[in-house]
Amino acid sequence: MKLFLSLIALFISNSAFSIVNDSVKYVWAVNGLNIRSAPNIQGKIIKKISFGDSVLLLTTTGLKHKVVFMDSMYEYNRMLYLTGHWVKIKSGQTEGYAFDSYLFSVPCPREREVLNDFAIRMSGRFSQTTITDSFRLTQGGNYGMLQINSRVCNFPQGQNISFYLPSEIKIPEPDTQQIDHYEGSSAGFYFKGFSLQELLVFISPFYLSDPDHVFRIFQNDSDNLRMSDGGTQTIDLWPFKNEIFIMIFENAGC
């Protein structure tokens, strides 16, 4: 069965999420986050915090930490790593140290909530605008012009999540190759105010946490990051003007 393609423009910057009280963080580690007795991997695990729970950030240490985020399907491809710091946090009456790359100031999605519903719910919490953007991109060696008219959820300090209907994505002729729409499923968004690392953690509960579709790195170079479950689903990220990524999520269905 042919693939149904959805084009998603992602604006990337190096700032973190932020809401009113920046000392309150939410755990975005899908499998939970360990609190340790010391700021290192040898520290005893004294508590495990579940995905979606909130903690209080007490202090940030200067101690760096690095973990593997996603393995590669092939030896010649680089694995994806998350880099961050050990921070001291408080959960209930427990104080200890945790890895900060899984701690965001934006609340987590609800159980089984899809990304579109999450963005709409967050847009009701903050403000909305409409943005029209166009991007010149390359797909399969051919150039095209992607145009998006998006409703945008504006978080404080410049972080945005946009959401739109498939009919609002237009690839006009003759400036583009033809991209057929086939059976399958898709969704479209673009993000501003996210680093690539933050984006990968952010999309995990929506796209990367299904136990039946375990994603691994299929390609990882300066021109393209492709993640695949080895079957029906792939996620592609293309860099564009250093701070923009064009993302294609493909689901062939059954």
N, C-alpha and C positions, 0 to 999 in steps of 0.2 A: 504494500500500500504506500502510495506517495506521501510525502511529508507536507504538513501544513505549516507555513512559515509565518512567524510574527516578528516584525522589526521593532526593536526597542532601543531608544536613544538614552544613554546614561551619561549625565554630566558628573564628572568626578573631581573632587577637590580634597584637600588634606585635613579639613576640619571634622571634628566629631559631632555626634548628635548633641542637642542641648535643648532642655526645656526650662521651666521657671526655676526649679530647685536642682542645681547641677550636682549636689552632693547625693541625691537619690539616684541610684542606678538599678537597672533591670537586667536580669540574667538572660542572655540570648544564646547560651550554650544549650543546644537541643537536648543533650543527654545530662544536663546538670553541670554545676560548677563546684569544685572542691574548695573548702576553706582549710588552710593548713596552719600548723602551729608556728612555722617559720617561713620566711620569704624565699623558699627554694623548693625544688621537687622532692628533696629528702624530708621536708617537713611533714609531720604526722597529719593525716586527714582527720580533722575534728568535726567536720560537718559537710554535708553535700546539699547545695541549694538547687532547687528545681527550676527548670525553665519558666520564665515569667515572674518569678519571685523578685521582690525589691530588696535592696540592701542599702546601707549608708556608707558612703565613701569617707573614710577617716583621714588617711594620709596616702601619698604616693611616694614609693621608694624610688631610688635611682637604679634599682637592680633590674636588668633586662631579662627577658625570658622569650623562648622561641619554641613553637610546637608545630608539628606537621598537621596541616589542615586537610589536605587531600593527596592521596597517593597517585602515582602515575601508572598508566597501562603499559608503558614501554620504558625500558631502562634509559633510553636516550633523552627522555623528557624530564624536565625538572619537576619535582614535587612542589606543591603550594605550601608555604609556611605562614603562620601568623607570628608577628613579633610584637612585643609589648613590655609591660613592667609588672612587677609585683606591687600590689597595693594592699593597704590594711583596710578591712571593711568590717561592718557590724551587721549581723543577721540575728534578730531577736536579742538574746542575751549573749550571743557568741561573737567574739572578736577574733580575727585571724587574718591570714594573707591569701590573696587570690590573684589570678592572672587577669589583667584588665581588658584584654582584647575582646572578651565576651560580655563586657559591661557597657550598656548604652543608657542614655537618659530618656529614650523613648520607650513607652510600654510595649510589651510583646503582643503579638496577635493572639486572638482567642483560639481555642482548640478547633482545628479543621477550618479556620478562617483563611480564605484565599486572599492573595495580595491585593486584588482590586477592591474587595470589601474592606480590607484593613485601611487602604488609602482613603476610601470614601469616608470611613468612620473617623479617621484622623483629620480629614479635611473639615468635618463638622466641628471638631474640637478647636481648630485654629482658623486660618483665613484661606480664601480661595482666589485664584486669578485664572485667566486664560492666556496661554502663551502659544504663539505660532512660530515654529522653527523649521529650518530646512538644512539638510546635511548631505554633502556629497560623499558617497561611499563606494567601496569596491567589493563586489561579491563574485567569486569565481573568475576573477580577472576582468570583469566588466564594471564600468562605472554606472552609478545611478544616483538619483536625487530623491532622498527621503524627506517627505513633508509631514509634519505632525501638528495638529491643533489640539492642545492638551489643557485640561482643567488641572490646576496645580494646588496641592496642599502645601501651604507655606508655614514651615516650622520657624521658630525664632532663630536668629543669627544666620539666616540665609540657607538653611537646609530645606529642600523641597522634595516632595514625592508627587509625581504627576500620574494621572490615570485617564484613559480615553477609550472610546469605542473603536472596534476594528475599522468601522467606516470612516473614521477620522484620520487614518493613515493613507496617504496618497503618494503614489510613485508615478509622476506624469511622464508622458511621452513627448518628444522622442529622446529625451535626455537620460533615459534609463533602460536597462535590460528588463525584459519581462520576467516577473516572478510570479509563478502560478500559485494559486491557493488550493490546497488539497485537503483531503479529509484528515481529521486529527483535532487537536485543541491548541489554543494559544491565548496569551494575554499580553498587554503592552503597557510599559511604564518608562519614565526616565527619572533619574535621580540627580540632585545637585547637593553638594555639601558632604559627599561621601568619599572616602578614600577607597581604593580597590579592595583593601583588606576589610574595611567596614561593610562594603557592599556584599562581599562573599558571606560574611557572618549574617548579614541582614536577610539575604535571600534563602539561607539555609532552611528555616522552618517552612518556607513556602515551596521550595523546589528540590532541596537536597536531603530531606529527612525521611523520605519514603523508603522503608526497608526493602521494598520490592524493586527499587531503582537506586542502586548504590553507584554514585558518580565517581569517576576517576579521571585523571588528566589524560586526554587524548593527544593534545598538542599544546605546547607552552613555549612561545617565543615572543619576540618584540612585536610581531604583526598580528598574532591571533592566539587567544586562549580558548581552547575547546575542551569542554567537559562532557563525558559520555557515560551512560549507564551500560554500555555495551550492547544495547538493544534498541528500544524505540525512541529514546529521548537523548537529545544533545542540547547543550547550552554553549553558545559562542559569544566571545567578547572581543571586539576589535578596537584598538586605540584610534582616536581621532583628534588631531590637534592637541595632543598630550593630555588634555583634561576631559575628553569626551570618549566614552566607549559605546559602540553600537553593539547591542546585544540581540541575538536571535535565539529564541527558545523553540525547539522543534519537538513535537510529539506525534509520532506516526500513528498512534492509536493501536487498535488491535487488528 
